[in-house]
Amino acid sequence: MDGRRETHGVRDGRDADRPLRYAYLGPAGTFTEAALLGVEGAREAERRPVSSVPVALAAVRAGEVDAAMVPIENSVEGGVTATLDAVATGSELRIVREALVPISFVLVAAPGTALADVRTVSTHSHAWAQVRGWMDEHLPGADYVPASSTAAAALSLLPGAGAEPGFEAAVCSPVVVEQHPELEVLAEDIGDNRAAVTRFVLVARPDAPLPPRTGADRTTLVIPLWEDRAGALMEILEQFATRGVNLSRIESRPTGNFLGEYFFSVDVDGHLHDARVADALMGLRRVCPSTRFLGSYPRADHKVATVARHHSDGAFREAAAWVAALQGHGDPGPAAADGGPGPA
Ligand SMILES: O=C(O)C(=O)Cc1ccccc1
């Protein structure tokens, strides 16, 4: 490098001299912070803890930070609606990478507290949803107080944290206990699903550079569907099916405007620079002109998409050249080496 700072794909090189700034759901010790710390360069960057996903994304949109790390999907509860809704509406944003974080929970309390003293538990709503089985068994009837994050709930139990928290225990990440060993650990590994994983995405502004194609990529789209007619969803899905584009997630969310007005939040296997994905996007644009492209980025699990020969880049190239030649607009060129069906 020429002495300038690396921009890690979240902004272009124009103001590369200042450190990168990231927003995340804080305070330190949240699962979101763990996802962010896995991003190359994030430990040296300026990290701004915020109180919610919409606040994090508003900071990106306002240019106060370069990107925000937000949860998008967890293996137990499915899509994170606060994130799906916040990226689907408002000014455009771009997902530039994803991170997978294994989730394990501990139950903590103020020093000297016993499990028998616990009547009320606080944590983030996603965490609460993932420990309900343990709670029913070990703390039946415990009341729940929602918190802005797991770490926020735990830190308010520390001696000297301020006003009485209104709960005796909190569910959080073991990382919070490493940072605050004075917390009393009442139980460990209390998640109902030991293999729980949350997928986070790093969201930047739309002028962020498009991450290069790796062959193991994901593309996220928002497809509004408010044409109330038979077959409208089928017509959208056909755009993917006929081009061999696999969907890895599809969720419908209300737009919030009228009852019955929905958008689909969709992840597909592949990159904008894969011909089959680009062609599906062109089809979608015709069927649903307000489709929103949220980004193409490498999959954290490096899973390579399976692509049939007739959906390969070469097949699309050869077919386009054939049609252009028929139209008299160009030279068909040599048939693609990587597998176009070719003339009979
Ligand atoms: O509150 C946190 O620590 C978060 O980062 C949100 C969250 C909570 C539970 C599982 C995944 C993310």
PDBQT file of the ligand as one rigid body, heavy atoms in Angstrom, charges set to zero:
ROOT
HETATM    1  O1  LIG A 401     -27.908  -8.486  21.922  1.00  0.00    +0.000 OA
HETATM    2  C1  LIG A 401     -26.923  -8.929  21.296  1.00  0.00    +0.000 C 
HETATM    3  O2  LIG A 401     -25.888  -9.383  21.814  1.00  0.00    +0.000 OA
HETATM    4  C2  LIG A 401     -26.993  -8.933  19.837  1.00  0.00    +0.000 C 
HETATM    5  O3  LIG A 401     -25.987  -8.789  19.193  1.00  0.00    +0.000 OA
HETATM    6  C3  LIG A 401     -28.316  -9.277  19.214  1.00  0.00    +0.000 C 
HETATM    7  C4  LIG A 401     -28.433 -10.767  19.207  1.00  0.00    +0.000 A 
HETATM    8  C5  LIG A 401     -29.014 -11.424  20.273  1.00  0.00    +0.000 A 
HETATM    9  C6  LIG A 401     -29.097 -12.822  20.260  1.00  0.00    +0.000 A 
HETATM   10  C7  LIG A 401     -28.599 -13.541  19.196  1.00  0.00    +0.000 A 
HETATM   11  C8  LIG A 401     -28.006 -12.868  18.132  1.00  0.00    +0.000 A 
HETATM   12  C9  LIG A 401     -27.936 -11.473  18.132  1.00  0.00    +0.000 A 
ENDROOT
TORSDOF 0
